[in-house]
């Protein structure tokens, strides 16, 4: 009998330990706090810029936030997950663009050697000046405050 109760106790102890480990592990996968919902619109030469990646790079280092513009040029930033916002702070902003819809996987075609290559429509071409792709060179800035503006629009020109 003593052996049996030890086995039951060992099983219960193991189950309790596994439950504690699972709770601790899953607590790190939950929603991150401290982000502020950030959205806006990107235009180029007065027209909405679709399929552009908007990146907020923290000046003091840390976690960047980014988002993709829709057909109307509108975006929502995400830091830990899509659309959850940005952490408060000073940011340099970069905007990169390609004619390829970056929200969809690239298409492929099979050649004679059974090698997958991007199709012609997947070749990325930017419609905006290259300077906007670098946070250090774009000249675009944003200050995210808990009580401040939560909409940042960017009007890009040549």
C-alpha positions in Angstrom: 0.0 0.0 0.0 2.7 2.4 0.8 4.3 2.0 -2.6 0.9 2.7 -4.2 0.3 5.9 -2.3 3.8 7.1 -3.2 3.0 6.4 -6.8 -0.3 8.4 -6.5 1.5 11.2 -4.7 4.2 11.2 -7.4 1.6 11.4 -10.1 -0.2 14.2 -8.4 3.1 16.0 -7.7 4.1 15.7 -11.4 0.7 16.9 -12.5 0.8 19.9 -10.2 4.3 20.7 -11.4 3.3 20.5 -15.0 0.2 22.7 -14.4 2.4 25.4 -12.8 4.9 25.2 -15.6 2.1 25.5 -18.2 0.6 28.6 -16.4 4.0 30.3 -16.2 4.8 29.5 -19.8 1.4 30.7 -21.1 1.5 33.9 -19.1 4.3 35.1 -21.4 2.1 34.5 -24.5 -0.7 36.7 -23.5 -1.4 40.3 -24.6 1.4 42.7 -24.0 0.6 45.8 -22.1 1.7 49.4 -22.6 1.0 49.7 -26.3 -1.1 52.7 -27.6 -3.3 52.1 -30.6 -1.8 54.0 -33.6 -3.2 54.4 -37.1 -2.9 56.8 -39.9 -2.8 57.3 -43.7 0.0 57.4 -46.1 -0.3 59.3 -49.4 2.2 59.8 -52.2 1.7 62.8 -54.5 -1.7 63.3 -52.9 -2.9 59.7 -53.6 -3.3 56.8 -51.1 -0.3 54.5 -51.1 -1.4 50.9 -50.9 0.9 48.0 -49.9 3.4 50.2 -48.0 5.1 49.1 -44.8 5.1 51.8 -42.2 7.8 51.2 -39.5 8.2 53.2 -36.3 11.8 52.8 -35.2 12.4 53.9 -31.6 15.1 56.5 -31.3 16.3 55.2 -27.9 16.3 51.6 -29.2 13.8 49.0 -28.3 10.9 47.3 -30.0 9.8 48.8 -33.3 6.2 48.9 -34.5 5.0 48.4 -38.0 1.9 48.0 -40.2 0.9 47.6 -43.9 -1.3 50.1 -45.7 -4.5 49.0 -47.3 -5.9 50.2 -50.7 -6.9 53.5 -49.1 -3.4 54.1 -47.7 -4.6 53.4 -44.1 -2.5 51.5 -41.6 -2.6 50.3 -38.0 0.7 49.6 -36.2 1.6 46.5 -34.3 4.4 45.9 -31.8 3.8 42.4 -30.4 1.0 41.4 -32.7 -0.7 43.0 -35.7 -2.7 46.1 -34.8 -1.9 46.2 -31.1 -0.2 49.7 -31.4 3.1 51.2 -30.4 4.9 51.7 -27.1 5.2 55.4 -26.0 8.3 57.1 -27.2 10.1 59.1 -29.9 10.3 57.4 -33.2 11.9 57.8 -36.6 9.6 56.6 -39.3 10.4 54.6 -42.4 8.0 53.8 -45.2 8.8 51.2 -47.8 6.7 50.3 -50.8 6.5 47.8 -53.6 4.0 47.0 -56.3 3.7 43.5 -54.9 0.9 42.9 -52.4 3.0 42.2 -49.3 0.0 40.7 -47.5 -0.1 37.7 -49.9 2.5 35.0 -50.4 4.5 35.2 -53.6 3.2 33.2 -56.6 5.5 30.7 -58.2 5.9 28.9 -61.5 7.7 25.7 -62.2 10.5 25.8 -64.7 12.0 22.9 -66.6 14.4 22.2 -63.7 11.5 22.2 -61.3 13.0 25.2 -59.5 10.5 27.7 -58.1 11.1 31.3 -59.2 9.1 34.5 -58.6 6.7 35.3 -61.4 7.1 38.7 -63.2 4.3 40.3 -61.2 6.1 39.5 -57.9 9.2 41.6 -58.7 9.2 44.4 -56.2 9.3 47.9 -57.6 9.0 51.0 -55.4 6.9 54.0 -56.5 8.4 56.2 -53.8 11.8 57.8 -53.3 14.4 55.5 -51.7 15.0 58.0 -48.8 11.7 57.1 -47.2 12.9 53.5 -46.7 15.4 54.5 -44.0 14.3 55.8 -40.6 17.6 57.8 -40.5 17.0 59.5 -43.9 13.3 59.7 -44.3 12.9 62.9 -42.2 9.6 61.4 -40.8 9.1 61.6 -37.1 6.5 60.6 -34.6 6.1 61.0 -30.8 3.7 58.4 -29.3 2.3 59.6 -25.9 -0.3 57.8 -23.8 -2.5 60.9 -23.9 -1.3 62.4 -27.2 -2.4 62.0 -30.8 -3.0 58.5 -31.9 -3.3 59.2 -35.7 -0.2 59.9 -37.7 -0.7 60.7 -41.4 2.3 60.9 -43.8 2.1 62.8 -47.1 5.1 61.8 -49.2 6.5 63.8 -52.0 9.4 63.5 -54.5 
